[in-house]
Amino acid sequence: MRARLQEPVSPLAVPANRLRGASGGSIFEKSKPARGGWAAAAALLPDGRLHLQQGPIDIVAEAFGPTDAVTAAYDRAAQRFETVLEELVAELPALRSEGQALQGEIARAMAAAVAPYRPAFITPMAAVAGAVADAVVAALAGPGIDRAYANNGGDIAMWLTTGMALTTALAVTGGLDRVTVQAKDGVSGIATSGWRGRSFSLGIADAVTVLAPTAAMADAAATMIANAVDLPGHDGIRRRPARDCQADSDLGDRLVTVAVAPLTASDRACALDRGLAAAEAYRARELIAGAALYLQGETRLTGVM
């Protein structure tokens, strides 16, 4: 979700000399301001939502409650956002690796979210968008706020008090197009992954949307389930080494999906059933609350969806 910045609520900045040349690659090279360095910004959108943006991080957030409480919540979120990218860049090499010691709050949340999936290959970067959303929504929560969310490019963290609910639209085709989460569901995160998305995938799912206790957990699980929706060796699937698509990818030489031909009904069913088996195994371990898997017009659902 992207929106044009209005007059900033408060200017945020990270010194250019702290970030120049430190990113290790293109994931943090997409949105440098014209005069060099990086600039973080917080802005109110015309409808009153909060927009936080720096480099590749683009968040739309909203808190619900009395005006004074919402204003205070947005101030807290803007303050927390001020150092988010700097914290991630400081540990970027370790975040792109497996099993490295991490120090920052967000980095440690990323590592905790991916740890249950080992020994399968997964780095903390699989949970980066969700973990950032979690950090922002934690800042929004506070006195007078009964519910809040932070949408980081489609990975959503939520905070709900007793009796509250939020409904979100899902940007997918066919089947489920929105989901309502209630406080009693124990769900605070929604994330989507797939080969058509903004990140690479080892599988062929158009999209996998996951509900989980945190957005970081949802992000990691969506990545793994999307990887599991696959047809190894199928002639209609084109793959390339991740490094050929993005030199600094944490996936290295692993083959990522770049094209999927129209599949037969039996092939679609086979691939989706592989992913569904993974999703149900993760739900049995209480890593997720539910998942929706999409492939060429067909859907599989499990759990709270």
HELIX and SHEET records of a PDB file:
HELIX    1   1 ALA A   16  LEU A   19  1                                   4    
HELIX    2   2 SER A   26  PHE A   28  5                                   3    
HELIX    3   3 THR A   67  PHE A   81  1                                  15    
HELIX    4   4 VAL A   84  ALA A   90  1                                   7    
HELIX    5   5 LEU A   92  LEU A   95  1                                   4    
HELIX    6   6 GLU A  105  VAL A  114  1                                  10    
HELIX    7   7 ALA A  115  TYR A  117  5                                   3    
HELIX    8   8 PRO A  124  ALA A  127  5                                   4    
HELIX    9   9 VAL A  128  LEU A  140  1                                  13    
HELIX   10  10 ALA A  183  ASP A  185  5                                   3    
HELIX   11  11 ALA A  215  ALA A  228  1                                  14    
HELIX   12  12 ALA A  242  CYS A  245  1                                   4    
HELIX   13  13 ALA A  265  ALA A  284  1                                  20    
SHEET    1   A10 PRO A   8  VAL A  14  0                                        
SHEET    2   A10 TRP A  38  LEU A  44 -1                                        
SHEET    3   A10 LEU A  50  GLN A  54 -1                                        
SHEET    4   A10 ILE A  57  PHE A  64 -1                                        
SHEET    5   A10 ARG A 147  ASN A 152 -1                                        
SHEET    6   A10 ASP A 155  LEU A 160 -1                                        
SHEET    7   A10 GLY A 189  SER A 193 -1                                        
SHEET    8   A10 ALA A 207  ALA A 212 -1                                        
SHEET    9   A10 GLY A 290  LEU A 295 -1                                        
SHEET   10   A10 GLU A 298  GLY A 303 -1                                        
SHEET    1   B 2 ALA A 165  ALA A 169  0                                        
SHEET    2   B 2 ARG A 178  GLN A 182 -1                                        
SHEET    1   C 2 ILE A 237  PRO A 241  0                                        
SHEET    2   C 2 LEU A 255  VAL A 260 -1                                        
END                                                                             
